[in-house]
Amino acid sequence: MRAVGAAGDRVAVPAAVRPAGAAQAVTVREYGTRYLRITVRYHGDARFSWQRVPGPAHDRPQTPPPPAAGAALRRVDAALADAGPGAGRGARLALGEWDAASEGGGVLYRVPGAVSVARLLPSGDDTAYRLSVGALADAGRTLRQLHDVPWEFGEPRPHHGVGRLLAWLSASDDAPAENATDDVRLRALARERLGPRLWTRLTDWAEAAQEPPGRGGEVLLHGAPSTGWLVPSPAGDHSVLLTGEEVTGGDPALDLGWVLGELHELRSAATRGLGAAGQGPPVDYPAAARALLAGYLRTEGVTEGVGANLLTEKATAALPPGTERAATLRLAVHMRDFASFVGWHEDLRHYADLLAETLDADGAPTLRW
């Protein structure tokens, strides 16, 4: 959760990460939380690997999607590759490799860059920002292509992010204050700041998100798209979206709302002076969100100038119904995960207020770009 607390590791644009003459893989980044540890290695010739290893607080095995769903993902990626380079191409799917015998275990992804949009977007570097906005447009196109595939691959797994939120919402708060964990402390704070009406609304939305959609059926979902899973190529020719661990079937609003909720949180944190987003250089988050939406809506050339205004006016009606609710759930999940996997920070009080405001407005602020 980059918007809460310290700025964390600051990393140069990926083009700067090129160890000269390296004969073997070189570790260039290591970071993570109690939930996951991530190691990025450079393998020469602009080839990188990202290894995601469960931390001590990881609550379930890392398992690949069902074989038939995996085959569908490969077909989508092949279609993305056939689109060729340039504008209009979606982000390629970097499909995880499960290898329990490898050093550290976890899931390995092969990608063209060392740094994700999560670090590049707020860096203050113009090139990094352009790469990030382009990657978000690519991600929007890819999510839309995934959502064109009906879920026909057996019983879908519950959405894990929503599941973590539901477990947190339903847990009791009877631990003594001196023994309370950070997530228990946050739950008590959130109950107070939200009040019974908004706490019930949040619970109802989370429960509904785990139910099969009734209007158009379930589609193939990435399951947890985010700026941290989105990696541009330093050359700017393509980007990739780490995919596999959270894949499931469900409502397309969950995928799109997951990224919009993250961008809404970053914009709000920057406006309120919270955490790394509030301490860093100014960032045009609305332009980033409009790029994502333009990619998802397959609307080319409307991310700047008059086109941006047109997109803002028309996008809401064209998005999957419930996108604003999914974006609000994403805000709640991220807040809960920070307390559970990183620890307490006083900024969480302000995030609880932001969640209350967003819930009270039925999630509408997450679509105002």
N, C-alpha and C positions, 0 to 999 in steps of 0.2 A: 504494500500500500504506500505508494510513493508520496501521496499528498499529505500523509500524516507524519509528523516527526521530522527527523533529520533528513537532509537531502540524500544521504546514502552515497554509494560510489558514483563518481562522475567519470564518464568515459568519453574519449575522443570519438570523432566520426570514424566509422569502421575502416576507412581507407588508411588510417594511421596505424592500424594494427596489422603489420606485415613483417614479422621477424625475418630478417635477411638471412638466406642460406640455411634455414632450419632443415635439418635432415629428418627429424622426427616430429611428431605432434608436440606442439608447445601450448601449455595452458595460458590463456590470455585473460580469463576472467573466472572468478568464483564468487558466488553470492547465494543468498537464499534466506529461508526462515526455518522455524521448527517443523514446518510442513514439507518443504522441498528444498534441496540443495541443487544448484545448477553450476555445472562446470563447462566452460566454453574453451575449445581447443582449436588451434590453427594447424592445418595439415598441408599448407603450401598451395600455391596456384589458386588463391582466393577460395579455398575450401575450408570450411569450419564444421565442427560438430558441437552439438549441445547435448549434454547428458543431464537428465533430470532424475535425481535419486531421492527416494522418500526420506524425510527427516523423522525425528522421534515422535512427532505429533501427527504423522500421517495416519489416517484412520481406515485405510482400505488398500488392498493390493492394486498395483498398476496393471491393468489387464487390457489387452487389445480389443478392438471392436469385434463383433461376430464376423466370421469369414465372409459371409455374403455382403455385409456392410463394408468390410475392407475392400472387397472387389469393386463395389460401387464407388468408393472413394478413389480408387485407382482409375476408374473410368472417367470420373470428373476431372482428375488431374490430367489425364491424357487429353481431354477436350481443351483444358486450359493451355496445355503445351501447344496444341495444334493452332491456337489463336495467334501464336507468334508474338514477337516483341512489339513494344509500342503502346500507344494509348488504347484503352479498351480491353487490355489483357487483365485477367484476374490474377490474384496471388496464387502461385503454385502451392500445392499441398505437400508439406514435408511430413511424410508418414513415419511414425515412430517405429524403431526397431527394438523389440523386446528380447533381451539377451541376459538371462540371469547369471550366465557364466562369466560375463565381462566384468572388468574391475569396477566395483562399486554397485553393480546391478543397475536397476532403473531402466529408463527408456532413452535411446539415443536417436537424435535427429541430425540429418546432414543438411547444412544450409550454406548460403553464400556470404554470410556476414557474421560479425561478432557481437553486434549491438542491436537491440530491438527498438521499435518505435517508442516504447515506454521511456527509454533514456534519450533517444534522439529528439523527440517532439519538443520537450521543454528545455533543450540544451542551450538555446540562444544562438546556435549556429544556423545561418541561412540555408546552407546546403543540407544539413541534417533535417531542417524543417521541411524543405521541399521533398526530400526523400520520404519523410514521414507522411506527408499529405498524399503523395502519390501512392504510397503503400496502403493507406486507409481506403482510397478509392478502389485499389485492387482488391482489398479484403471485402469491400462491399459487393463487388461483382462476384467474387468467389462464394460468399455466403448465399447470394441469390441463386447461383448455380447449384449449390448443395440443396437448397430448399425446393428446387424444381424436381428433386428425386423423392418420390413417395417412400415412406418407411415400410418396407415389406420384408423385414429381416428378423422376424420373430419378436418376442416381447422386448420392448425397449427398456434399457436400464433407467432407473429414476435419475432425474437431473441432479448431479451431485452437489452443485452449488446451492440449489434450492433445498436439497436434503439437509445440508449443514445448517442452513438458516432455520428450517423447521425444527430440527433437534434443539437448537439454541432457544428458539421461541417457546418450546414446550417444556423445557427443563425447569426444575424448581429452584427457588432462590433461598433455600433454607440453610445454606452454609454460614457459619459464624463469620462476621466481618473480617476477623484476623486470619481466617483460613480461606477466604474467598479468592478464587482465581480471577484473572483479569477479565475473562469473558463473563463470569458471574457478576463482577463489578459493573461491566458495561451493560449487562441486561437490566440490572437495577436502575442504572442511570437512564437507559432508553425507556423503560416503563414509566419513569417519572416524566421525562421530557415529552414522550408521545401521548401519554394519558390513555385511558381505557379505549376510547373510540379509535384512535389511530393505531394502537397496538393490535386491536381486533382487525382493523383493515389490513395491516401488514400480514397478519396470520392468515386471513382469508385469501389474500392474493397469493401467498406462498403455497397454500394448499391447492388452490385452483391451478397453479402452474404445474403441479405434478399430475394433474388429470389430463387424459387425452383430449386434444382439441376437438370441439364438436362441429366446427364449420367446414373445414377442408381436409380433415384428416392429418395424420402425423407425417412429417417429412424428415429427411436426413438432417440431423443437427451436428454442428461442430461440438457443441456442448459447453464450451468455455472460451469463446474467442475474446482476445484482449490485445492491447498494444504490446504486452509483454510476450505474446506468442507470435508477433508479427515482425519479421526480420527483412529489411530491405537489402538488396545488393549494393555495395559501395559504388558500383558503376552506374546504378540507377536504371539498369535494364529490366529488372524484375524483382519481385519480393516473394517471400514464402510465408506460409502460415503453418506453424507447428500443429499437427493434427493427429488424433488417435486416442489419447487417454480418456477423453470425456465424451466421445462420440455416442450419440443415442438418437432416438426418434422423439418428435414432439412438435410443439408449436413454433413456427419460425420466428415469432416475436421474441422468444427467449434468446436466440443468437444475436439478432440485431440490437435488442434492448441491452444486452450485456455490454456491448461496446459503447453504445450511446450513454449508458449509465456511467461508465468510466470517464468519458469525456465531460459529462455534466459535473461529475465530482471534481475533476481537475479544474474546470472553469470556475466552479464555485469556490474551491480552495484558493485559487489565485486571486479571486475578487476579494475574499475575506482575509487574505494574508496568512493562510494556514499552511503549515508544513513546507515541504520542498517546493510545491507549486506556488505558494505565496511568497517564498524567498527568492525565487529565480527570476529570470528576465521575462518581460511580457511575451505572451504566446497568443496567437490568434486561434483559439480553440473553436470558435464558430466555423471558420473556414475548414478546419480539419473535420468537423462533424458533417459539414455540407458535402465534403469530398466523399466521405463514407456513404452518405445517403444517395448522392448522385450515382455512385457505383452500384449500390443496391437497386436503385430504381432504373438502372440502365439508361440514364439521362446524361448524355455526353455534352460537355461544354457549358455546364451551368453552375460551375463552382466559383465563378468570379463575376464581379460587376452586376449588371442587371439580372443575369442568369441566376445568381445567388439569391436575389430577392424572389425571383419566380419560384425557385426550389423551396424556399422557406414558406411561401404561401401555399404551395400545392402538395408538399411532401406528406403532410400528416394523413391526408385522406388515402394516399396510395400505400402507406406502410401497413404491415400486418397489424390487425387490431390487437390491442393490448401491449404494443411496444413500449408505451410509457410506463406501464405497470412493471414489465420486465426490467426496464432501466432502473426503476425505483428499488426493485428487489436486488439488483446488482449493487446498488449503493449500500443497502443493508448488509449484504453478504460480505462486501469488502470491509466494512466497519467491524463486523463480527470477527472476520478472519484476522484482522490486524491485532485485535485484543487477544485472540487465542494463540496466534502463531508468532507474533512479534512481542507484544506486551502492552502495558498501559501507557498512554500518553494523554496529557491534559487536553490536547486538541480533539480527542474523542468526544468531549462535551459539545464542541461546536458541530461536529459531524452528526451527533444525535439531533441537534437542532435543525441541521440541514435536512436530515431524513424526515423529521416531523413536518417541515415546511413543504417538502416534496409530496409527502403522503397527503397532506391537507389539501393540496392543489390537484389531487388525483393523478399525480405524476406528470402533469402538463409541462412543467419547466424543462423536463428532459427532452422535449421536442421543440423547444423554442430556440432556433439557431438563426 
